[in-house]
Amino acid sequence: MRALLQRVTEASVTVENDVIGEIGPGLLILTCAMPEDTAETAAKLAEKIAKLRLFKDDAGKMNLNLSQTGGAALVVSQFTLAADTSRGNRPGFSGAAKPEMAKELYEAFARHLGTLGIPVETGRFGADMSVALTNDGPVTIWLDSAAP
């Protein structure tokens, strides 16, 4: 599973002019399920993200995790994180999990993050979404569960 984390002061996702998810300070998490992923993969990634120390302590060092700051997560499915740009100028997305599986893993990831005590808002799987954010730092982190 792949995830792109952005530390934010605020973020929201809109579908058809309706805000369906929004957070204040926390993480915008764009996720992409890959064909080899399982519910266990989704849970491990959620646990990794929950423990990452991406937030500043009183000394200004990134020593705090999301739950230590009382922050929230906005989780948005984004199959384009599986883009293959090695052949020509048009990205290919065949490396992403099939939609049925991807939706199941996306939802499992968001649920597991919530069980870790993190308030979670989500986008709508498969919808044409507009995502707004104010990146804090900026801090942007790329995670791939297949990476060593």
TIVO-419793 format. One record per residue: residue in three letters; x, y, z of N, C-alpha, C in turn. Coordinates in steps of 0.001 Angstrom, whole numbers, plus 500000, padded with zeros to 6 digits. Example, Ala and Ser with C-alpha at 12.3 -4.5 7.8 and 13.67 -1.06 7.14 Angstrom:
ALA513190494310507800512300495500507800513200496700507800 SER512850497750507080513670498940507140512900500030507870 
//
This chain:
MET500858498828500000500000500000500000500900501230500000 ARG500474502229499292501235503473499233500450504582499914 ALA501193505503500497500554506650501137501436507873500987 LEU500808508983500735501481510272500716500879511071501860 LEU501727511424502831501276512153504015501646513622503873 GLN500708514475504198500992515899504233500532516429505581 ARG501488516998506314501124517631507579500393518920507234 VAL499212519099507824498371520236507450497884521006508675 THR497575522266508444496874523040509468495374522885509279 GLU494974522529508040493584522236507720493524521546506363 ALA492487520735506167492285520074504882490813519688504764 SER490355519628503525488969519226503283488870518533501931 VAL487797517766501782487514517112500508486056517398500158 THR485847517788498908484532518179498418484139517288497251 VAL482873516858497251482307516098496137481016516797495733 GLU480914517151494459479715517806493928479285519002494788 ASN480227519849495103480008521078495875479634520860497336 ASP479732519628497834479468519337499243480758518911499928 VAL481108519594501014482267519179501808481865517905502534 ILE482578516802502244482218515522502850483191515108503955 GLY484315515787504033485282515517505087486179516711505281 GLU486461517040506536487371518154506799487997517989508169 ILE489237518463508272489971518415509533490682519733509760 GLY491057519951511005491953521041511352493367520486511296 PRO494204520804512276495579520314512258495644518780512258 GLY496553518263511464496722516815511394497413516389510121 LEU496939515268509566497529514711508360496481514503507282 LEU496789514949506074496062514536504889496803513303504398 ILE496098512190504274496725510931503863496084510474502562 LEU496847510543501471496410510025500187496881508578500120 THR495973507640499826496324506226499852496044505554498518 CYS496825504505498254496649503705497044496930502249497384 ALA495949501409497158496132499971497367496779499366496124 MET497682498430496353498380497717495294497872496271495285 PRO498027495559494171497449494215494059497894493223495135 GLU499097493355495642499611492404496633499194492747498064 ASP498484493843498264498107494290499599496986493442500196 THR496963493424501526495949492693502289495445493599503408 ALA494453493115504142493970493865505306495094494049506308 GLU495991493070506406497137493185507312498070494306506856 THR498268494426505556499092495512505016498498496861505403 ALA497179496999505241496495498250505567496645498578507053 ALA496498497567507905496616497781509355498031498193509740 LYS499032497531509161500425497867509483500769499283509042 LEU500263499678507878500526501036507405499863502056508322 ALA498639501783508747497948502684509673498733502816510976 GLU499242501693511488500016501719512727501312502507512556 LYS501965502341511417503198503087511139502917504589511124 ILE501873504979510421501538506390510311501170506970511669 ALA500422506221512466500011506700513792501214506957514691 LYS502304506224514485503493506350515335504514507361514814 LEU504388507763513555505379508678512979505395510005513730 ARG506586510427514073506757511688514796506989512812513787 LEU505890513419513365505933514442512322505547515827512816 PHE505261515931514121504769517187514677505752517751515693 LYS505823519053515742506809519732516581506451519660518066 ASP507496519480518863507343519572520312507596521013520735 ASP507668521253522044507874522619522542509220523203522119 ALA510183522335521807511500522795521368511569522993519857 GLY510461522723519167510443522915517717510948521728516926 LYS511191520585517586511668519383516891510488518469516577 MET510585517752515458509531516807515091509662515567515981 ASN509040515615517138509117514539518130507757513989518525 LEU506666514552518006505338514138518436504595513433517299 ASN503798512421517674502966511761516672501582512401516658 LEU500747511927515774499432512526515557498567512515516815 SER498517511390517505497655511331518692498186512205519824 GLN499492512402519908500063513255520950499691514726520760 THR499338515093519544498969516483519269497467516698519274 GLY496701515610519343495250515727519260494768515997517847 GLY495631515761516866495284516003515469494403514916514883 ALA493934515162513673493041514244512972493669513842511637 ALA493041512882510979493491512431509663492344512553508673 LEU492662513056507491491734513056506366492304512056505371 VAL491614510948505172492097509857504323491350509891502992 VAL492120509977501907491553510084500566492198509023499680 SER491378508241499004491881507232498082492390507909496815 GLN493583507497496371494152508116495176494956507083494389 PHE494281506438493427494928505389492641496096505912491819 THR496174507211491592497263507753490785498623507637491471 LEU498647507258492754499934507002493410500610505759492843 ALA499874504992492045500438503805491391500928504117489979 ALA501011505386489629501362505782488264502695505189487815 ASP502682504656486600503894504174485937504172505150484802 THR505280505874484912505625506867483894506834506432483066 SER507145505146483110508357504658482438508198504525480928 ARG506974504528480423506759504339478979505998505531478413 GLY506701506463477863506046507590477217505614508667478181 ASN504658509460477725504235510635478473502888510488479166 ARG502202509396478922500912509172479584501094508132480675 PRO500831508500481923500990507533483013500029506360482861 GLY500507505197483279499657504016483332499331503706484786 PHE498146503182485026497709502921486395497348501457486621 SER497775500581485714497427499163485830498093498516487046 GLY499060499174487650499720498643488836498914498814490114 ALA497826499558490059496975499745491242496064498526491403 ALA495615498312492630494668497227492889493364497496492140 LYS492660496439491815491345496564491166490393497302492115 PRO489428498046491564488570498907492395487899498222493583 GLU487357497016493412486661496356494524487620496117495684 MET488794495597495361489802495317496384490331496623496981 ALA490574497603496132491119498881496586490165499564497560 LYS488871499516497265487890500140498155487893499455499516 GLU487927498146499509487942497384500760489169497742501604 LEU490340497841500971491578498135501692491617499590502165 TYR491111500491501353491023501903501728490169502052502985 GLU489010501412502983488120501485504136488724500809505358 ALA489414499677505150490073498978506267491166499851506869 PHE491931500533506019492988501430506489492394502543507356 ALA491353503201506863490731504314507599490145503819508924 ARG489476502669508896488905502109510136489991501802511147 HIS491083501188510696492154500815511615492797502059512227 LEU492989503087511440493534504332511961492626504866513067 GLY491331504759512869490375505190513877490455504367515157 THR490717503071515034490827502231516233492066502573517042 LEU492994503288516438494216503705517131494019505030517865 GLY492781505501517907492460506709518655492594507998517870 ILE492723507894516567492881509086515736491534509419515089 PRO491049510637515253489816511025514553490058510987513040 VAL489173510320512325489360510117510886488156510648510113 GLU488454511414509092487481511822508081487955511195506774 THR487030510993505829487420510355504572486826511083503379 GLY487412510772502243486837511172500974485812510121500576 ARG485432510095499310484492509095498799485196508302497704 PHE485356507025497947486080506169497015485457506253495613 GLY486304506468494620485878506479493230485223507758492753 ALA485006508699493656484350509955493278485359510932492700 ASP484854511882491941485668512998491465485690514003492616 MET486824514105493285486926514905494505487811516123494287 SER487532517140495069488389518311495140488963518339496554 VAL490289518315496642490955518294497943491650519627498155 ALA491360520258499285491993521530499647492803521311500913 LEU493965521942500980494802521789502159495712522979502320 THR496131523168503561497205524096503860498314523248504455 ASN499364523047503666500479522213504089501256522961505158 ASP501571522282506238502261522877507373503725522475507337 GLY504594523422507135506029523142507164506765523675505952 PRO506578523165504784505759522018504434506427520696504824 VAL505604519763505249506064518417505551505244517466504697 THR505921516733503811505288515748502944506151514494502965 ILE505531513354503284506257512088503451505625511026502548 TRP506475510283501842506036509191500967506294507860501670 LEU505290507001501735505447505661502312504985504617501317 ASP505719503526501237505346502402500400505584501141501200 SER504530500399501512504676499221502359505528498137501703 ALA505710498201500380506551497215499699508032497569499782 ALA508353498795500164509755499219500256510412498558501481 PRO511697498214501344512386497577502485512526498519503683 
//
